């Protein structure tokens, strides 16, 4: 059944060579019953499941944010100007990411790599800000086990930070792989998939920034 | 028309042809990023400007606008197949439902 590649509703190439296993000359892509990329579908399904993960962590924080006992509470430790700058940096990394995706679609490898590295740099800046924030909180007496508030806060923002760090690793690896010309299959789709992950990490921070930092307990 | 404009045009056509559906231009994304930055600045300003009981609903509205601007435009959900939207909204809807019930069970909203 699977003998030609159809990509996102585009017409199938008529005379491109392909083997009996559903691969074509461009490498990698398969025919699907939906006519859509299975990889992309799986990525969206994964992001949907991530909503449940972060939903659980945010809800737990909302429940425990007032339970700080004798330890410092949100009003004492949060540095809103610093977090606002971090939020802005992460937001702008979404712009550089989308510019990387557009460059990849235009088959412009040089700009794709440039924007991917810019995104990775902005992501690394955000993670650096988070490490600084955690260190400052610890010095103010807010450790992971200090209170229910601190445990839920560090778990939520720590999980998000790990996601951003993984994203930075993926971006750097992708830029390197593109530079060496070692991507098999649809290069633009690979960039787009990493982009989807990155934007999701950003969109989760949009929610965390408002619910955790800006709305008073 | 200058050669630069022609090149940009060609590049945009190439991008559109790549995935068979509308792909917004770089300029469009920069404008959206500008709006997102403005909304973030407005959100942050509520830390210094006391809006009383209006602050929380206003922040939630701005958060929702930013959320959908990113997923619809930056994540291309607006231009892509509806099936991708279904996959994501099922997870999002389930999360909102489950955790609203969870918080209600703990009488979070009664406080």
Interface residues (C-beta under 8 A of the other chain):
Chain A: X7 X8 X9 X10 X34 X36 X40 X41 X44 X45 X47 X48 X49 X50 X51 X52 X54 X55 X56 X58 X59 X62 X63 X66 X80 X81 X84 X87 X88 X91 X92 X94 X95 X97 X98 X99 X102 X105 X106 X107 X108 X188 X192 X195 X196 X199 X200 X202 X203 X206 X207 X209 X210 X211 X214 X215 X216
Chain B: X11 X12 X14 X15 X18 X19 X20 X21 X23 X25 X26 X29 X30 X33 X36 X37 X40 X43 X44 X46 X47 X55 X56 X59 X60 X62 X63 X66 X67 X70 X71 X74 X75 X76 X81 X83 X84 X87 X88 X89 X90 X91 X92 X94 X95 X96 X98 X99 X102 X103 X106 X108 X111
